[in-house]
Amino acid sequence: MTEDVSKGMNTMGKTLHASPETCAWGYFDASLPPVLEIESGDTVTIETVSGGPDQIPQQGTGFDIPPELLDIHARAERQLPGHILTGPVAVAGARPGDVLEVEILDVQLRQDWGWNIIRPLAGTLPDDFQNSRLEIIPLDLQVMRARLSWGLELPLHPFFGVMGVAPPPNWGRISTIQPRAHGGNLDNKELGAGATLYLPIFTEGALFSCGDGHAAQGDGEVCVTAIETALTGTFRLTTRSDFTLTYPRAKTPTHLITMGMHEDLDRCVEMALRDMIRWIVQRTGISREDAYMLCSLAGDLRITQTVNGNKGVHMMMEAAMVPLNTAAT
């Protein structure tokens, strides 16, 4: 039997609803107590919401606004600028130095609208757009398309912009905006249903949270926001102690993905490339020189996002190019 979790207590349940008691608005913090504990290898379904009071449709427009979003606006404290996260979920037995394997089994839209904003002094072109703009974008959940204001119908590919574990305890409370070694605001559109994210664990229980639902986003997320919306995700969370990581990695059914996050895009490229070389060597046993050459011949560097302080680059390599012949992942 599956129990629901809406008041923030530990339970053996596997469904976590968004509420003022189960959401942290704007921050990650290793001292935040878990709202749910599961066993390694268990699945959990997590509901999320998106946006502040200024990013919701006007009354009477016919859109479905999740009541818990209004409750969070009324009762939850927004301690730092950032996203509304549901969690954290503790994984029993997870220890610092382990890796949390996050299998993204399913991602579903929870509402029939999303929002996008442009703000002066923000985004990839901070000086070019001097007027704030909020767009409420209708979402057709049946055909999975958004209708933009000039008539374009945009296909929807939902994913969570933010997925992360608790940061190192000595970091204290940090904003959800900047992606870092613990994951967080990765904004990587490759991490939809069917992908697997690997995160280094820094504290007991790992403490996984997610939010920042996106219905659609381009690489770069250049105007600051995607189609921001509410999502439900189903995850299998497994503690791995058979390998170590210092930075997030991911894989899809077809590709390996490494990541770099830094204020300087050049540093992002170097980080993602070095980790891909390392991963190829671990998987295949070929030399670093051969792996470097393969990255040049078959790897793709992509700009994940350029708007979160720490920018992002990810490198994609077809898994078929680097067949596994060791015990490494």
C-alpha positions in Angstrom: 0.0 0.0 0.0 1.3 3.5 -0.8 0.9 6.2 1.8 0.7 9.9 1.1 3.1 12.3 2.7 1.8 15.9 3.1 2.8 17.0 6.6 6.5 16.4 6.5 6.9 13.4 8.8 9.1 10.4 8.1 7.0 7.5 6.8 7.3 4.4 4.7 5.1 6.0 2.1 6.3 6.5 -1.5 4.3 9.6 -2.6 5.4 13.0 -1.5 2.9 15.9 -2.0 4.0 19.5 -2.2 2.9 21.6 0.8 4.4 24.2 3.2 5.6 21.4 5.3 7.3 19.4 2.6 8.8 22.3 0.5 11.8 24.5 1.0 11.6 27.8 -0.9 14.8 29.0 -2.4 17.5 26.9 -0.7 19.4 23.7 -0.1 20.7 23.0 3.4 22.3 19.9 4.8 20.7 20.6 8.2 17.2 20.5 6.8 15.4 17.5 8.2 14.0 15.0 5.7 10.3 14.9 5.1 10.4 11.3 3.9 12.8 8.4 4.3 13.0 5.5 1.9 15.2 2.4 1.4 17.9 2.3 -1.2 16.4 1.1 -4.5 12.9 2.2 -3.6 10.8 4.4 -5.9 9.2 7.7 -4.8 6.7 9.9 -6.6 7.3 13.6 -5.9 4.8 16.4 -6.7 6.3 19.9 -7.3 4.9 23.4 -7.9 6.5 26.4 -9.6 6.5 30.2 -9.2 5.8 32.9 -6.8 2.6 35.0 -6.4 3.6 37.2 -9.4 3.9 34.2 -11.7 0.4 32.8 -11.6 -2.6 33.4 -13.9 -5.2 36.0 -13.0 -8.4 34.8 -11.4 -11.1 34.0 -13.9 -8.8 33.0 -16.8 -9.8 29.4 -16.5 -6.4 27.9 -15.7 -6.1 25.3 -13.0 -3.9 26.6 -10.1 -2.8 23.9 -7.7 -4.2 24.9 -4.2 -1.0 23.8 -2.5 0.9 26.5 -4.5 -1.4 29.2 -3.0 -0.9 27.6 0.5 2.9 27.7 0.0 2.7 31.4 -1.0 0.7 32.1 2.2 2.6 30.0 4.7 6.1 29.1 3.6 9.0 31.4 4.2 11.0 32.4 1.1 14.5 32.5 2.7 16.6 33.0 -0.4 15.8 33.9 -4.0 15.3 30.6 -5.9 12.9 27.8 -6.6 10.3 25.9 -4.6 11.7 22.4 -3.9 9.8 19.4 -2.7 11.9 17.4 -0.2 14.3 16.5 1.1 14.0 12.7 0.8 16.5 10.7 2.8 17.8 7.4 1.5 18.5 5.0 4.4 22.2 4.1 4.7 23.5 6.7 2.3 26.8 8.1 3.5 29.2 10.9 2.4 31.4 9.6 -0.3 28.7 7.4 -1.8 26.9 8.2 -5.0 23.1 8.7 -5.4 21.8 7.0 -8.5 18.6 8.9 -9.5 16.6 7.0 -12.2 14.0 9.3 -13.6 11.2 6.8 -14.4 8.4 9.2 -15.3 7.7 12.9 -15.6 4.2 14.2 -15.9 2.7 17.7 -16.2 0.4 18.7 -13.3 -1.3 21.8 -14.7 -2.5 23.3 -17.9 -0.3 26.4 -17.9 3.3 27.5 -17.5 5.0 30.8 -17.2 8.0 32.6 -18.7 9.5 35.9 -17.7 12.0 38.4 -19.0 13.7 40.7 -16.5 15.9 43.7 -17.1 19.6 43.1 -16.0 19.1 39.3 -16.2 19.5 36.6 -18.8 22.1 36.1 -21.5 21.5 39.7 -22.9 21.0 41.6 -19.6 21.1 45.1 -21.1 19.1 44.4 -24.3 15.6 44.1 -22.8 14.7 46.8 -20.4 11.0 46.0 -19.7 9.8 43.1 -17.5 7.4 40.7 -19.2 5.4 37.8 -17.8 3.8 35.3 -20.3 1.3 32.7 -19.1 1.5 29.9 -21.7 -1.4 27.5 -22.2 -0.4 23.8 -22.2 -2.4 21.1 -23.9 -1.8 18.0 -21.9 -3.5 15.8 -24.4 -1.4 16.6 -27.4 1.6 17.8 -25.3 2.0 21.1 -27.0 2.2 24.7 -25.8 0.5 27.5 -27.7 2.7 30.6 -27.8 1.3 34.1 -28.1 2.0 34.5 -31.8 0.4 31.1 -32.7 3.3 28.7 -32.7 2.6 25.3 -31.2 5.7 24.1 -29.4 6.2 20.4 -28.5 6.5 19.7 -24.8 9.4 17.7 -23.3 9.0 18.0 -19.5 12.0 17.7 -17.1 13.1 18.9 -13.7 15.4 21.9 -13.8 16.5 21.3 -10.3 17.5 17.9 -8.9 20.0 17.7 -6.2 21.2 16.3 -2.9 22.1 18.3 0.2 25.4 20.3 -0.2 28.4 19.8 2.1 27.3 20.8 5.6 30.1 23.4 5.8 28.5 25.3 2.9 25.5 26.2 5.1 22.3 27.4 3.4 22.7 28.0 -0.3 20.4 29.3 -3.0 18.9 26.9 -5.5 19.8 29.2 -8.4 23.5 28.3 -8.9 24.2 24.7 -9.9 27.2 23.1 -8.0 28.8 19.8 -7.2 25.6 18.7 -5.4 23.6 19.1 -8.6 20.7 21.6 -8.1 19.7 23.9 -10.9 21.2 21.9 -13.7 18.6 23.0 -16.3 19.6 20.1 -18.5 16.8 19.2 -20.9 18.4 15.7 -21.5 17.4 14.7 -18.0 13.8 13.7 -18.8 12.0 10.4 -18.3 14.4 7.5 -19.0 17.6 9.3 -18.0 19.7 8.6 -14.9 21.5 11.2 -12.9 24.5 10.4 -10.6 25.1 12.8 -7.7 28.0 12.7 -5.2 26.6 12.4 -1.6 27.9 14.9 1.0 25.7 14.1 4.0 23.9 11.3 5.8 20.9 10.2 3.9 21.8 12.1 0.7 18.7 14.3 1.1 17.3 14.5 -2.4 15.0 17.4 -3.5 13.6 18.4 -6.8 11.6 21.2 -8.4 11.8 23.9 -11.1 9.6 22.0 -13.5 10.0 22.8 -17.1 7.6 21.9 -19.9 10.0 22.9 -22.6 13.5 24.6 -22.8 16.2 25.1 -25.3 19.9 24.6 -24.5 21.0 27.9 -23.0 17.7 29.0 -21.4 18.7 32.4 -22.6 15.9 34.7 -21.3 16.3 33.3 -17.7 13.3 31.0 -17.8 11.9 28.0 -19.6 8.2 27.2 -19.7 8.1 26.9 -15.9 5.4 24.6 -14.6 4.3 22.1 -12.0 5.4 18.5 -12.5 5.1 15.1 -10.9 8.2 12.9 -11.1 8.7 9.2 -10.2 12.3 8.3 -9.2 14.2 5.3 -8.1 16.8 6.4 -5.6 19.7 3.9 -5.1 22.9 4.4 -3.1 26.0 3.3 -4.9 29.2 2.6 -3.1 31.0 0.8 -5.9 32.4 4.0 -7.5 32.9 7.6 -6.4 32.2 11.0 -8.0 33.1 14.5 -7.3 30.7 16.1 -9.7 27.3 15.1 -11.3 27.2 12.8 -14.3 24.2 11.4 -16.2 23.2 8.9 -18.9 20.3 8.5 -21.2 19.4 5.3 -23.0 21.8 6.3 -25.8 24.4 8.8 -24.3 26.8 9.4 -21.5 26.7 13.0 -20.1 29.3 14.9 -18.1 28.9 18.4 -16.8 30.8 21.5 -15.9 29.4 24.5 -13.9 31.3 27.7 -13.4 31.0 31.5 -14.0 33.4 31.1 -16.9 32.1 29.1 -19.9 35.7 28.1 -20.7 36.1 26.5 -17.3 32.7 24.7 -17.8 34.0 23.2 -21.0 37.2 22.0 -19.4 35.3 20.4 -16.5 32.9 18.6 -18.7 35.6 17.4 -21.1 38.0 16.2 -18.4 35.3 14.2 -16.7 34.2 12.6 -20.0 37.9 11.6 -20.7 38.0 10.1 -17.2 34.7 8.2 -17.7 35.8 6.8 -21.1 39.0 5.6 -19.6 37.2 4.0 -16.7 34.7 2.3 -19.0 37.0 1.1 -21.7 40.6 1.0 -20.4 41.9 2.9 -23.4 44.5 5.6 -22.8 43.7 9.2 -21.9 45.2 10.3 -25.3 42.8 7.9 -27.1 39.9 9.2 -25.0 40.8 12.8 -25.7 40.9 12.0 -29.4 37.5 10.3 -29.2 36.0 13.3 -27.6 37.2 15.4 -30.5 35.8 13.0 -33.1 32.5 11.9 -31.5 31.8 14.0 -28.4 29.4 16.9 -28.4 29.8 19.9 -26.1 26.6 21.8 -25.5 25.8 24.9 -23.5 23.3 23.9 -20.9 22.4 27.3 -19.6 24.0 30.8 -19.4 21.7 32.5 -16.9 22.3 31.1 -13.4 25.5 32.8 -12.2 27.3 29.5 -12.6 26.9 28.7 -16.3 26.6 25.1 -17.5 28.1 23.0 -20.3 27.5 19.3 -20.8 29.3 16.9 -23.0 27.4 14.0 -24.7 29.0 10.8 -26.0 27.1 7.9 -27.5 27.4 5.0 -25.1 27.9 2.7 -28.0 31.3 4.4 -28.7 32.6 3.5 -25.2 31.4 -0.1 -24.4 31.8 -1.0 -20.8 34.4 -3.6 -20.1 35.2 -2.9 -16.5 33.2 -2.8 -13.2 32.8 0.9 -13.5 29.5 2.6 -14.3 
